[in-house]
Amino acid sequence: MGSVLSSRTGWESPASQSILSDTSSADALSASILAGVATERKRNLEHSFNVFLQQHIDQALGKGFDDNVGRHSGPIFFQVPRAGVWFDAVNRVYKFFMGEPSEKDTKILGSLQNLVETEVRFSDARCAKALPLAISAYKDGLPPHYTQMHHQEKLDLALNVLSAQARGPMYEDYVTQLEEACERIWQDGRMGCETLSLTGNTCKHPRHRTPNDPDDDSSLPVMTHNSGVVYISFCNCGRRQGQREDSFSVKTANHTFYQQLAESCCSRLESLHFPTFKPSVTNAKAAKVDGSEDNEMEIEGPSAVSRDSREQIDSGTPHSPGLSLVGTGLSGSMNNATGTVATRMTGEQSHMGSQVVITLTKDDTKAITKDRGIIRQASTTEYLPGMLHTASPPGLLPRWSSWSLCCLGPSSLYSHNAGICEQPGFLPGTNFLLPWDVTIKIEDRDKWPAIADTLGKKALLLKNKKNRVGDIHEFSVKIFLGVEYECVRGHRFMMATPDRHLKASPSGLVKDNATKIANADMPLYFPCPCSRGGGQLMRLHVVTPKAPVNVTLSPQVQPGPDPCPRYIPQPCSSLPVKLSASAYWVLRLPYVYVGDQGPHYPPDPRHQTPPSFARLHKGCYGISQVTLDR
């Protein structure tokens, strides 16, 4: 009704008047803002030196500017000068602008600047007052020597102080003065050593030389690197604890520290020495190795199996045992037509164990012996400069081994009720190994009963079964496995699965088994239950059974993302390590992993999702036959 009246009588309701008023005020405000912006832009353009100069140029080039024609005669303002006058004037102008001003000119220019540039004088006074405050902020809490990173952090703090106090056009000049002053302070005997340890810590010493450093600056002191960080670690077997200084070399981290502890502990134990460089000349040298890690070698070691079985293992099916199966004395050539090591998936297999089918004939043994002769011999004149991995050139060995394998004694040393004893550092409830029940089926009826007779009839239980293949000899063995981690605080713990700590009941009851840790990739780093640091995989515990089989080890650790190679204790062409029966073995892994491009650091713990690298690859554990000499 109101709209009808307003259209007919010109009367508007209060509501419509309010809406129109709000709309008009908004339009007026936006128009005012736009007009102000346009005016400001126009004012900036008008006050631009380019615009100012262009206006005079256009006027000078315009018609009638330089002629003397007019209605009334007057003085002549424009005339062509003589060449001498022109060059003299140009030289004077050039010297005035480009040359050093004279004392008289300097005094005149200073007076002119004081009279005209009031803003500059204010800015200079303000910045000059703020500069000492900024330098004091840089000096506050300075250590005796520090790195370039710390210098940059303190410089940023000083710049923030200056920017909070200084104003005006002289600010940039005083920023330059501040940077130069801080640089002089840092370089005046305060420069620290920039070398990083293999764990990422900086050397605490001032800039120096090392005893073997070819630095020509003889004024620098000679000393070894030291970050001041001390970690708690354990020996090869894990029975002795010691403090280790932060390492700056691979040999110190992976070899020297453990050798020093072994003098009072592990040296008396039976151990297996991994292949190392054996020089035949006195002037042996490091081999030149391509720095790229992209060319990873295809692993065709003794853990290789037939193509069909390898595809079954890699497929990750629920029934795949994930074992590296090795027959008696099998070498790297297992892809022949009579390949006898295979893994057969049967419906009888349970998740608690694995079934292994091993068939070995005399023809296979002859072929294996023949294949052993083609393994490339290691060089005796050149050694591998770094750690051994799958991309290392064949025939090169390191000067020392970063791995260790020792036997603590008979299998009776481990009690499944009491757990691991006489080894310090284990967190409560984590010092237990996990049982791994492996069911083995053998199709060689002539050879295995003889082995059973030599070991004793009570050593294992053989039973005959019938199936489509024929008579099968079957027996079960129990292996105890443990995947041990260490944290920097000296804590040790075992893992029950790739993503869970092992935790036994107060009475020592362990409900888990080793199937998951044997058949899956294990993380190289995992948070410690103390929640103050990350744990690193350092040892593999294996208690072998009293049976006519050998448990084998073929560890491969990938500490970085692809194309990072896998680090191994022995060349790819070597046989897997065979562990003696009825014994307690401990494999100690490297403390640091260093490649051709530098050390591999742990992944960022802030990432919630587990990385696709930094892991011990599955297939580390295997089963092989025990042979009889006939």
C-alpha positions in Angstrom: 0.0 0.0 0.0 2.9 2.3 0.9 4.5 1.7 -2.5 1.3 2.5 -4.2 0.9 5.7 -2.3 4.4 6.7 -3.0 4.1 6.1 -6.7 0.9 8.0 -6.8 1.3 10.8 -4.3 5.1 11.0 -4.1 5.0 10.0 -0.4 7.7 7.5 0.9 7.4 5.4 3.9 10.1 5.6 6.7 11.4 2.1 5.9 12.0 3.0 2.3 13.6 6.3 3.3 16.0 4.4 5.5 17.0 2.0 2.8 17.5 4.8 0.3 19.6 6.7 2.9 21.8 3.7 3.6 22.3 3.0 -0.1 23.2 6.6 -0.9 25.6 6.9 2.0 27.4 3.7 1.0 27.7 5.0 -2.6 28.9 8.4 -1.4 31.5 6.7 0.9 32.8 4.4 -1.9 32.9 7.4 -4.3 34.8 9.4 -1.8 37.4 6.6 -1.2 37.9 6.1 -5.0 38.2 9.9 -5.5 40.8 10.0 -2.7 42.8 7.2 -4.2 42.7 8.8 -7.6 43.7 12.1 -6.2 46.6 10.5 -4.3 47.8 8.7 -7.4 47.6 11.9 -9.4 49.5 13.9 -6.7 52.2 11.2 -6.7 52.5 11.4 -10.4 52.6 15.2 -10.4 55.4 15.2 -7.8 57.4 12.6 -9.7 60.8 13.8 -10.9 60.2 12.1 -14.3 57.0 14.1 -14.7 58.6 17.3 -13.6 61.5 16.9 -16.1 59.3 15.7 -18.9 57.1 18.8 -18.6 60.1 21.1 -19.1 61.4 19.0 -22.0 58.1 19.1 -23.8 57.9 22.9 -23.3 61.5 23.3 -24.6 60.7 21.2 -27.7 57.5 23.0 -28.3 57.0 25.7 -31.0 57.9 29.2 -30.1 60.1 28.3 -27.0 63.5 29.2 -28.5 62.7 31.8 -31.1 62.9 35.5 -30.5 60.0 36.5 -32.7 57.4 38.7 -31.1 55.2 41.7 -31.6 57.4 43.8 -29.5 61.2 43.7 -29.7 62.9 42.6 -26.5 66.2 41.1 -25.3 67.4 37.9 -26.9 67.2 35.0 -24.5 68.2 32.2 -26.9 71.2 32.1 -29.0 73.6 29.5 -30.4 76.8 29.6 -28.3 80.3 29.2 -29.7 81.8 25.7 -29.5 84.4 26.8 -27.0 81.8 28.3 -24.7 79.6 25.2 -25.0 82.4 22.7 -24.2 83.6 24.8 -21.3 80.1 24.9 -19.8 79.6 21.2 -20.2 82.9 20.4 -18.5 82.0 22.6 -15.6 78.6 20.9 -15.2 80.2 17.5 -15.4 82.8 18.3 -12.8 80.2 19.7 -10.5 78.0 16.6 -10.6 80.5 13.8 -11.1 83.7 15.1 -9.5 84.7 15.5 -5.9 83.3 18.8 -4.6 85.7 21.4 -3.3 85.7 22.5 0.3 83.8 25.6 -0.6 81.2 23.6 -2.5 80.9 21.1 0.3 80.2 23.9 2.8 77.6 25.4 0.5 75.9 22.1 -0.2 75.9 21.3 3.5 74.2 24.6 4.3 71.7 24.0 1.5 71.0 20.6 2.8 70.4 21.8 6.3 68.0 24.4 5.1 66.1 22.3 2.6 66.3 18.6 3.7 64.6 18.8 7.1 63.3 15.3 6.9 66.8 13.9 6.1 68.2 15.7 9.2 65.5 14.2 11.4 66.0 10.7 10.0 69.7 10.9 10.4 69.4 12.0 14.1 66.8 9.3 14.8 68.8 6.5 13.2 72.1 7.6 14.8 70.3 7.3 18.2 69.0 3.8 17.4 72.2 2.3 16.0 74.0 1.9 19.3 70.9 0.2 20.7 70.9 -2.3 17.8 74.6 -3.0 18.2 74.1 -3.6 22.0 71.3 -6.1 21.2 73.7 -8.0 18.9 76.4 -8.2 21.6 74.0 -9.2 24.3 74.7 -12.8 25.3 77.3 -13.6 22.7 79.3 -16.7 23.2 83.1 -16.6 22.9 82.7 -18.0 19.3 79.7 -19.0 17.2 78.7 -20.1 13.8 77.5 -18.1 10.9 73.9 -19.3 11.6 74.1 -17.9 15.1 75.6 -14.7 13.7 72.7 -14.3 11.3 70.2 -14.9 14.1 71.7 -12.2 16.2 72.0 -9.9 13.2 68.2 -10.3 12.5 67.5 -9.4 16.1 69.6 -6.3 15.9 67.9 -5.3 12.6 64.5 -5.7 14.3 65.7 -3.3 17.1 66.9 -0.8 14.5 63.7 -1.0 12.4 61.6 -0.3 15.6 63.5 2.9 16.4 64.8 4.3 13.1 62.7 6.2 10.6 63.1 8.1 7.3 65.2 8.1 4.2 68.5 7.4 6.1 67.3 4.0 7.4 68.9 2.0 4.6 72.3 3.7 5.2 72.2 2.8 8.8 71.2 -0.8 8.0 74.4 -1.1 6.0 76.4 0.4 8.9 74.8 -2.1 11.3 75.6 -5.1 9.1 79.2 -4.0 8.7 79.6 -3.4 12.5 78.2 -6.8 13.4 80.3 -8.5 10.7 83.4 -6.9 12.2 82.5 -8.1 15.7 82.0 -11.7 14.5 85.2 -11.8 12.5 87.2 -10.4 15.3 88.2 -13.8 16.8 84.6 -15.0 17.3 84.1 -17.2 14.3 83.3 -20.8 15.3 83.9 -24.1 13.5 81.2 -24.8 11.0 81.8 -28.6 10.8 78.7 -30.8 11.6 78.9 -34.1 13.3 77.3 -37.2 11.8 74.3 -36.6 14.0 73.9 -33.0 13.0 75.5 -31.1 15.9 78.0 -28.3 15.3 81.6 -28.4 16.6 81.9 -26.3 19.8 85.5 -25.1 19.1 86.5 -21.8 17.4 87.6 -22.0 13.8 90.5 -24.4 13.7 92.4 -27.0 11.7 92.4 -30.7 12.3 95.6 -32.7 12.5 95.1 -34.0 8.9 93.6 -30.8 7.5 95.6 -29.4 4.6 94.4 -25.9 5.3 97.1 -23.3 4.4 96.0 -20.9 7.2 98.8 -21.7 9.7 97.4 -19.1 12.1 94.5 -21.4 13.1 95.0 -23.7 16.0 95.1 -27.5 15.5 92.6 -29.6 17.4 90.0 -32.3 16.8 86.3 -31.7 16.3 84.1 -31.9 19.4 80.4 -30.9 19.7 80.3 -31.3 23.4 77.3 -33.8 23.1 77.7 -37.1 24.8 75.4 -40.1 24.2 74.9 -43.3 26.1 75.4 -46.5 24.0 76.2 -50.1 24.4 78.8 -52.6 23.1 78.3 -55.1 20.3 76.7 -57.8 22.5 74.8 -55.3 24.6 76.3 -56.3 28.0 78.4 -53.2 28.6 77.3 -49.6 28.7 79.5 -46.7 27.8 79.5 -43.0 26.9 80.3 -41.9 23.4 81.3 -38.5 22.2 79.5 -37.2 19.2 81.2 -38.6 16.2 82.6 -36.7 13.2 83.9 -39.7 11.3 82.3 -43.0 10.2 85.1 -45.1 11.6 84.8 -43.6 15.1 81.0 -44.0 15.1 80.7 -47.5 13.7 83.9 -49.2 14.6 86.4 -47.5 17.0 83.8 -47.0 19.8 82.7 -50.6 19.8 86.3 -51.9 19.5 87.2 -50.0 22.7 84.2 -51.4 24.6 85.0 -54.9 23.2 88.4 -55.0 24.8 86.7 -55.6 28.2 83.7 -57.5 27.0 82.9 -58.8 23.5 86.5 -59.7 22.5 86.2 -63.0 24.4 83.0 -64.0 22.5 82.8 -66.0 19.4 82.2 -63.6 16.5 81.9 -63.7 12.8 84.0 -61.1 10.9 82.4 -59.5 7.9 84.6 -59.1 4.7 87.0 -56.1 4.9 89.8 -54.8 2.8 93.1 -56.9 3.0 95.9 -54.9 1.4 98.6 -56.7 -0.6 100.7 -53.5 -1.1 101.9 -50.8 1.2 100.5 -47.9 -0.8 96.9 -49.0 -1.0 94.5 -46.1 -1.8 90.9 -45.4 -1.9 89.1 -46.2 -5.1 87.4 -43.5 -7.1 83.7 -44.1 -6.7 80.9 -42.3 -8.6 79.2 -40.0 -6.2 75.7 -40.9 -7.6 73.6 -43.4 -5.7 71.2 -43.9 -8.5 72.8 -46.9 -10.0 71.7 -49.5 -7.4 72.8 -53.0 -8.3 70.2 -55.7 -8.6 70.6 -58.0 -5.7 71.2 -61.5 -6.9 72.7 -63.0 -3.8 72.2 -66.3 -2.2 68.8 -65.2 -0.8 67.5 -65.1 -4.4 64.8 -67.7 -5.1 63.0 -68.9 -8.2 61.1 -66.3 -10.2 57.7 -67.7 -9.3 58.4 -67.9 -5.6 60.0 -64.4 -5.5 56.8 -63.0 -7.0 54.8 -64.8 -4.4 56.9 -63.4 -1.6 56.9 -59.8 -3.0 53.1 -59.9 -3.5 52.6 -59.7 0.2 49.8 -62.3 0.4 48.6 -63.3 3.8 50.2 -66.7 3.6 53.6 -65.5 2.4 56.2 -66.4 4.9 58.6 -63.6 3.7 61.7 -65.8 4.2 64.9 -65.8 2.3 65.3 -69.5 1.8 68.8 -71.0 1.2 69.7 -74.5 0.4 72.9 -76.2 1.5 75.8 -74.1 0.2 73.7 -72.3 -2.3 75.4 -69.4 -4.1 74.2 -66.4 -6.0 73.0 -68.5 -9.0 69.6 -69.8 -8.2 67.8 -69.0 -11.4 68.8 -72.1 -13.2 66.3 -74.6 -14.6 66.8 -77.0 -11.6 66.3 -74.3 -9.0 65.3 -76.3 -5.9 64.5 -73.6 -3.3 60.9 -72.6 -3.4 58.1 -71.5 -1.1 54.8 -73.3 -1.5 51.6 -71.8 -0.2 49.4 -74.4 1.3 46.1 -74.3 3.1 47.6 -75.9 6.2 49.9 -72.9 6.9 48.8 -70.9 10.0 49.7 -67.3 10.9 51.8 -68.6 13.7 54.4 -70.3 11.5 55.8 -70.7 8.1 56.1 -73.7 5.8 59.3 -74.1 3.8 59.8 -76.7 1.1 63.5 -77.5 0.4 64.6 -80.0 -2.2 68.3 -80.6 -2.8 69.7 -83.2 -5.2 73.3 -84.1 -6.1 73.0 -82.4 -9.5 72.1 -79.1 -7.7 75.1 -79.4 -5.5 77.4 -79.8 -8.5 75.9 -76.8 -10.1 76.3 -74.8 -6.9 80.0 -75.7 -6.6 80.5 -74.6 -10.2 78.8 -71.3 -9.7 81.0 -70.4 -6.7 84.0 -70.0 -8.9 82.6 -67.0 -10.8 82.3 -64.7 -7.7 84.5 -61.7 -8.3 87.6 -61.5 -6.0 87.9 -58.5 -3.8 90.6 -55.9 -4.7 93.8 -55.9 -2.6 95.1 -52.6 -3.8 92.1 -50.3 -3.6 89.5 -50.1 -0.9 85.9 -48.7 -0.7 86.1 -45.2 0.8 82.7 -45.3 2.4 80.2 -47.8 3.8 79.2 -50.9 1.8 75.8 -50.8 0.1 74.0 -52.3 -2.8 75.3 -49.5 -5.2 79.0 -50.0 -4.3 81.2 -51.2 -7.1 81.8 -54.9 -7.1 85.1 -56.1 -5.9 85.7 -53.2 -3.4 85.6 -53.7 0.4 85.7 -51.2 3.2 88.7 -50.9 5.5 86.6 -51.7 8.5 83.2 -53.2 9.0 80.3 -51.1 10.4 78.5 -54.2 11.5 79.2 -56.8 14.2 77.9 -60.4 14.7 78.8 -62.2 17.9 77.6 -65.3 19.8 76.7 -64.8 23.4 76.8 -68.6 24.1 74.4 -71.5 24.0 70.7 -71.0 23.5 70.1 -71.8 27.2 71.3 -68.4 28.1 67.9 -67.0 27.2 64.9 -67.8 29.4 61.5 -67.1 27.9 60.2 -66.6 31.5 62.9 -64.3 32.7 63.7 -62.6 29.4 67.2 -61.1 28.6 69.4 -61.1 31.6 72.7 -59.4 32.4 72.1 -56.6 29.9 71.5 -53.1 31.3 69.3 -50.4 29.9 66.1 -52.3 29.0 62.9 -50.6 30.0 60.6 -52.7 32.2 58.7 -55.4 30.3 60.7 -54.9 27.0 63.6 -57.4 27.6 62.0 -60.4 25.9 62.4 -62.2 22.6 59.4 -63.3 20.6 58.9 -67.0 19.6 58.7 -67.9 15.9 57.4 -71.3 15.1 58.5 -72.5 11.7 57.1 -75.7 10.2 59.4 -77.2 7.6 58.5 -79.8 5.0 61.3 -81.6 3.3 60.9 -83.7 0.2 64.4 -85.3 0.5 63.6 -88.6 2.2 67.1 -90.1 1.9 69.2 -87.3 3.3 67.2 -85.9 6.2 66.7 -89.2 8.2 70.5 -89.5 8.2 70.8 -86.0 9.7 68.2 -86.9 12.2 70.2 -90.0 13.3 73.3 -87.9 13.8 71.6 -85.3 15.9 69.7 -87.9 17.9 66.2 -89.2 17.7 65.0 -86.9 20.4 66.3 -83.8 18.7 63.3 -83.4 16.5 60.1 -85.2 15.7 59.6 -86.5 12.2 56.2 -87.6 11.0 55.1 -88.8 7.6 52.1 -87.4 5.8 50.5 -88.2 2.5 49.5 -85.5 0.0 49.3 -85.1 -3.7 53.1 -84.6 -4.0 54.0 -87.8 -2.1 55.6 -88.6 1.2 56.6 -85.5 3.1 58.9 -85.3 6.1 57.7 -82.5 8.4 59.0 -81.0 11.6 58.8 -77.8 13.5 61.4 -75.6 15.0 61.2 -72.7 17.4 63.3 -69.6 16.9 63.4 -66.6 19.2 63.8 -63.2 17.6 64.2 -59.7 19.0 64.4 -56.3 17.3 66.2 -54.0 19.7 66.2 -50.2 19.7 68.3 -47.7 21.6 67.6 -44.0 22.4 70.1 -41.3 23.1 69.4 -41.5 26.8 70.5 -45.1 27.0 67.1 -46.7 27.0 66.7 -50.0 25.2 63.4 -51.7 24.2 62.1 -54.4 21.9 59.4 -54.1 19.3 56.4 -56.5 19.1 55.2 -55.3 15.7 56.5 -52.7 13.2 54.3 -50.1 15.0 54.1 -51.2 18.6 56.5 -51.6 21.5 56.9 -54.9 23.2 55.3 -54.9 26.7 55.2 -58.1 28.8 53.0 -58.6 31.8 54.4 -58.1 35.3 54.7 -61.9 35.6 56.8 -62.0 32.4 54.0 -63.3 30.1 54.5 -62.4 26.4 51.4 -62.8 24.2 53.0 -61.8 20.9 55.0 -63.9 18.5 57.7 -63.0 16.0 55.7 -63.5 12.8 55.1 -59.8 12.2 58.6 -58.7 12.9 60.0 -61.5 10.7 57.8 -60.9 7.7 57.5 -57.1 7.5 59.7 -54.1 7.1 60.9 -52.8 10.5 61.3 -49.1 11.0 64.9 -47.9 11.5 63.7 -45.2 14.0 60.8 -45.4 16.4 59.8 -43.2 19.4 61.1 -44.4 22.8 58.6 -45.1 25.5 60.3 -42.4 27.6 58.8 -39.9 25.1 62.0 -37.7 25.3 63.8 -39.1 22.3 63.7 -41.4 19.3 65.0 -44.9 19.3 67.2 -46.3 16.6 67.3 -50.0 15.5 70.7 -51.2 16.8 70.6 -55.0 17.3 68.9 -58.2 16.1 68.7 -61.0 18.6 68.4 -64.5 17.3 68.2 -67.7 19.4 68.7 -70.6 17.0 67.0 -74.0 17.5 68.6 -77.4 18.2 67.6 -78.8 14.8 69.3 -79.8 11.4 68.7 -76.3 10.0 70.7 -73.1 10.0 69.1 -69.7 10.5 70.5 -67.3 8.1 70.8 -63.5 8.2 70.8 -61.2 5.2 70.0 -57.7 6.6 69.4 -54.7 4.2 68.8 -51.2 5.7 67.6 -48.3 3.6 68.2 -45.1 5.7 67.0 -42.6 3.1 64.4 -42.2 0.3 64.9 -43.5 -3.2 67.3 -43.7 -4.9 69.1 -44.3 -1.6 70.7 -47.8 -1.8 70.5 -50.4 0.9 73.3 -50.8 3.3 74.6 -54.4 3.8 77.3 -56.0 5.9 78.9 -58.0 3.0 78.9 -57.8 -0.8 75.7 -58.8 -2.7 77.4 -61.8 -4.2 78.2 -63.3 -0.7 76.3 -66.1 0.9 73.9 -65.2 3.7 75.4 -65.5 7.1 74.7 -68.9 8.6 74.2 -69.0 12.4 75.2 -72.1 14.3 72.4 -74.2 15.9 71.4 -74.0 19.5 73.1 -70.6 20.1 72.3 -67.0 21.0 73.5 -64.6 18.3 73.4 -60.8 18.3 73.8 -58.7 15.1 74.8 -55.1 15.8 73.8 -52.6 13.1 75.6 -49.4 12.2 75.3 -46.4 14.4 75.3 -43.9 11.5 74.7 -44.3 7.8 76.8 -42.2 5.5 76.5 -42.2 1.8 78.4 -40.4 -1.0 76.4 -37.3 -0.4 76.8 -37.2 3.3 75.1 -38.7 6.4 71.5 -39.8 6.4 69.7 -38.1 9.2 66.5 -39.5 10.9 63.1 -38.4 9.5 61.4 -35.4 11.0 59.6 -36.7 14.1 56.9 -34.0 13.6 55.5 -36.0 10.7 52.7 -38.3 11.8 52.8 -40.7 8.9 55.6 -43.2 8.9 58.1 -42.6 6.1 58.4 -44.9 3.2 62.2 -45.2 3.9 64.4 -45.6 7.0 63.6 -49.3 7.5 65.1 -52.7 7.7 63.7 -54.6 4.7 61.9 -57.8 5.2 63.6 -61.0 4.1 66.3 -60.6 6.7 65.8 -64.1 8.2 66.2 -67.3 6.3 66.4 -71.1 6.7 69.0 -73.4 5.2 69.8 -77.1 5.4 72.6 -78.5 7.5 74.9 -80.8 5.4 76.7 -84.0 6.2 80.2 -84.7 4.8 80.0 -88.0 3.0 
